[in-house]
Amino acid sequence: MNYFGQSVSNAGDVNKDGYDDVIIGASYAQFNRKSIYFFGGEIMNIADVQYE
């Protein structure tokens, strides 16, 4: 388990494309190291996820 999504934050418009970007944290992603993932671009590129 890498805890992907344990922390999520609005990063503002980091890549200056006119859309807000998102940073997602993942503790223990690789060899017990923390990682962050950057998602930039239009809202159309982000999938909706529903939890039950």
C-alpha positions as CSV (number, residue, x, y, z in Angstrom):
1,M,0.0,0.0,0.0
2,N,1.4,3.4,-0.9
3,Y,-1.3,5.7,0.5
4,F,-1.7,7.5,-2.9
5,G,-4.1,10.4,-2.3
6,Q,-3.4,10.6,1.4
7,S,-2.9,14.3,0.8
8,V,-4.3,16.4,-2.1
9,S,-3.7,20.1,-2.6
10,N,-4.6,22.8,-5.2
11,A,-1.2,24.0,-6.5
12,G,-2.5,27.0,-8.4
13,D,-1.5,27.4,-12.0
14,V,2.0,26.1,-11.8
15,N,2.6,25.4,-15.5
16,K,0.9,28.7,-16.5
17,D,-1.7,27.1,-18.9
18,G,-4.6,29.0,-17.4
19,Y,-5.9,26.1,-15.3
20,D,-5.3,25.2,-11.7
21,D,-3.1,22.2,-11.1
22,V,-3.2,19.5,-8.4
23,I,-0.5,17.9,-6.3
24,I,-1.2,14.4,-4.8
25,G,0.9,12.8,-2.1
26,A,1.8,9.2,-1.7
27,S,3.6,8.0,1.4
28,Y,5.7,4.9,0.9
29,A,5.3,5.0,-2.9
30,Q,8.7,3.5,-3.7
31,F,11.0,1.8,-1.3
32,N,9.5,3.6,1.7
33,R,10.1,7.0,0.3
34,K,7.4,9.7,0.0
35,S,6.4,10.9,-3.5
36,I,4.3,13.6,-4.9
37,Y,2.5,13.6,-8.2
38,F,1.7,16.7,-10.2
39,F,-1.4,16.9,-12.5
40,G,-1.7,19.9,-14.7
41,G,-4.1,20.9,-17.3
42,E,-7.8,21.1,-18.1
43,I,-10.5,19.7,-15.8
44,M,-11.4,17.4,-18.7
45,N,-8.2,15.4,-18.1
46,I,-9.2,14.5,-14.5
47,A,-11.5,11.5,-14.0
48,D,-14.4,11.5,-11.6
49,V,-14.1,8.9,-8.9
50,Q,-16.9,7.8,-6.5
51,Y,-16.2,6.0,-3.3
52,E,-18.8,3.8,-1.7
